[in-house]
Amino acid sequence: MAKVLIPTPLRQFTGKQDAVSASGSTVGEVLAALTNQFPDLRKQIFTDEGKVRSFVNVYLNDEDIRYLSKDGTPTKDGDTISLVPSIAGGSTLRRRPRRRRFRKTRSCATPAT
C-alpha cells in the first residue's frame, strides 16, 4: 500500500484529506485505485485518454516519474506518491509606471557684457 499526498487544491475531491492510502504494483495502478476511491479526482489527474495530465507532476519518494518509468514505475509498500499540480499566474497588482528622470543641464544663456 502506498501513501498518496494530496495537495491543497485537490483536497476538495478527497474529503479534505491531505493523504490517502491506495494499493497497486505501479504508480499508474495506485493512481487508478485512488481515482476509483475518489471519482471526482479523475478529471483533475487524467486526460480523457487516461494519461496523467501534463500539468500534474507525480513523484515517487521524491523522484519525478517522468525520469523513471512514468506511470509504469513499480511501487512497494511504504512508498510515498506526491501529486504536484502546476499553478500558473501572476500578481493582479499593476506596476507603477517608471518615473522619468531628467538630467540637469547648464543654462544655455550667455552672460551679459
C-alpha positions in Angstrom: 0.0 0.0 0.0 1.3 3.4 -1.0 0.6 6.7 0.7 -0.5 9.4 -1.8 0.0 13.0 -0.7 -2.9 15.3 -1.8 -2.1 18.9 -2.4 -4.4 21.6 -1.1 -6.1 22.5 -4.4 -7.1 18.8 -4.8 -8.2 18.1 -1.3 -11.8 19.2 -2.1 -12.0 16.0 -4.1 -10.8 13.7 -1.3 -13.0 14.9 1.5 -10.3 17.4 2.6 -7.8 14.6 3.4 -4.2 15.5 2.9 -3.0 11.9 2.4 -4.8 8.8 1.2 -3.6 5.1 1.1 -4.0 3.2 -2.2 -2.7 -0.1 -3.4 -1.1 -1.1 -6.7 2.1 -2.5 -8.0 2.8 0.5 -10.2 2.3 4.3 -9.9 -0.4 4.0 -12.6 -2.3 1.3 -10.6 -2.0 3.3 -7.4 -3.4 6.4 -9.2 -6.2 4.3 -10.7 -7.1 2.9 -7.3 -7.1 6.5 -5.9 -9.4 7.7 -8.6 -11.7 4.7 -8.1 -11.9 5.7 -4.5 -12.5 9.4 -5.3 -14.1 9.5 -8.8 -14.2 13.4 -8.9 -10.4 13.4 -8.7 -10.1 11.5 -12.1 -10.7 14.6 -14.3 -8.1 16.5 -12.3 -5.3 13.9 -12.7 -6.1 12.1 -16.0 -6.9 13.2 -19.5 -9.9 11.7 -21.4 -7.4 9.2 -22.9 -6.3 8.0 -19.5 -2.9 9.7 -19.4 -1.6 11.7 -16.5 -2.2 15.4 -17.3 0.8 17.3 -18.4 0.4 19.9 -15.7 0.3 17.3 -12.9 3.7 16.3 -11.7 3.9 12.9 -9.9 6.8 12.0 -7.6 7.6 8.6 -6.1 9.6 9.1 -3.0 10.9 12.5 -4.2 11.8 11.1 -7.7 9.9 12.5 -10.7 8.3 9.6 -12.5 8.9 11.3 -15.9 12.6 10.3 -15.4 11.8 6.8 -14.2 9.3 4.6 -16.0 6.4 7.1 -15.9 3.1 5.5 -14.7 4.7 2.1 -15.1 7.2 2.8 -12.3 7.0 0.0 -9.7 5.8 0.7 -6.2 6.2 -1.2 -3.0 4.6 -1.0 0.5 5.5 2.2 2.3 6.2 4.3 -0.8 5.0 7.9 -0.9 3.5 9.3 -4.1 3.2 13.1 -4.3 0.8 14.9 -6.7 2.0 18.4 -7.5 -0.2 20.3 -9.9 1.5 23.2 -11.7 0.0 26.5 -10.8 0.4 29.5 -13.0 -0.4 33.1 -12.6 0.9 36.4 -11.5 0.2 39.4 -9.5 -3.0 41.3 -10.0 -1.3 44.5 -8.9 -0.4 46.9 -11.6 3.1 48.1 -11.9 3.6 51.7 -11.3 4.9 53.5 -14.3 8.6 54.4 -14.1 9.3 58.0 -13.4 11.4 59.6 -16.0 14.5 61.3 -14.6 15.6 64.3 -16.4 19.3 65.2 -16.4 20.1 68.6 -15.1 21.7 70.7 -17.8 23.5 74.0 -17.7 21.7 77.1 -18.8 22.5 78.0 -22.3 22.1 81.7 -21.7 25.2 83.8 -22.4 26.4 86.2 -19.8 25.6 89.9 -20.4 28.5 92.1 -21.4 
